[in-house]
Amino acid sequence: MASNDHFRRLNYLYQLSAWHTLALARHDGEQALARAHARTLDLVAKRTRAKLLPQLKRTLCKRCHRLLLPQRTVECRLDASDSLVLRCRCGSAKRFAVGLDRDHKTFYEKPGNLR
């Protein structure tokens, strides 16, 4: 079970990765430090068995550990099958169903499931 210290460390690593991606990185070569922080976040979460929220998981590329930011590190487009496709610079794609059930909420978004 992960403790509060682990969650604080994960939060700090995510914020570092986001800051390096937004403020410092203009090219792929400059994003090495941001990607290293995101990779460390993933490793710490796995080692401590911390459950990351789906909203946080959706913003990280599983292949290259890049923070997925529209028009900065990812291309967004809508498919004909009503799915949002986020294509990372590394070539991997994440697909999200949109337009099917607009009232759908994940487990963590429903009231009363988190303390």
N, C-alpha and C positions, 0 to 999 in steps of 0.2 A: 504494500500500500504506500502510495506516495505521500510525503508530508508537505506541509506548507512551504518549507524551504525549497523543495524540488519545484513546486509550482511557481514560486518566485523566480527561480533560476530560469525556468522555461519561458516565463513572461519576459524576463530581461533579454534572453537570447532572441526571442521573436521581435522585440522592439529594436534591438541592435541590428538585426537583419533588415527590418523595414527601414530604419534610418539610413543604413549604408546603401540600400537600394534606391531610396528616394533622393537623398541629399548628395551622395558622393558619386554614385555610379552613372556614367553616361554611356559607357561601352561595355562589352562583355568582359574584357580584361580587368576592368575595375570592379567587377561584381564578385570577385573571388572571395573577398572577406565576408560579404553578405551571404554568399552561398555556404561558406564554412560555418557561419553562425547557425544557419538553418539546418545544416547537417548535424551539428552538435546538438541542436534542439531535438532533432529526431532520435539521435542516439541516447540522449539523456531520458527522453520519454520512454523509450523501449527498455532501457536498463532499470529504471525506477518503476516501471509498470504504470506510468501515469496515463490516464485517459485524456487525450486531447479532444477538445470540442470539434464537432464536424465543421463549424464555421472556420476554425483555424486550419484544419486539414485541407479544406478547399482552396486555401490561398497558397499552398506549397506544392511545388512540382515533386512528384515522387522519384522521378528519374534523375534530375540534375540539382535538386534542392534549391530551386530558385523561387523567390517570392513572386507570385503571379499578380501583376498589376497591369490593368488594361492600358494600352497604348505605350507602355514602358517596357514590359517584359513578356507580354502575351498579346496575341491577336484574338479578338472576339468576333464571332459570326453566328448567325442563326441558320440552322439546317432546315430543309424542307419538312423534316419529320418533327418539327417543333422542339428542337433541342438546341441549347446554347453550347457552342463548341469553343473552348479555350485552348488555343494552340501555343505552346511554349516555344521559346527559341531553340530548344534542344530537339524539337520535333514531336514530343509527346502531346497527346490531346486529352482533355477532360471534357466529358459530356454531361450536361445537366438538363433534365426535362423541364421545359417551361410551358406554360399555357394549359396544362392539363387540369390541375387542381390548384387554384390560386390561394385557397384557404388552408392548404396543407402546411403543417408545422412539424418540425423534427421533434424528437423526444425531449431534447434539451430546451426547445423553444416553448414547450407547453408549460403553463403555470402549475406550480406545485411539484414539479419533478426535481428541481434543484433546491437545495436548502440554502 
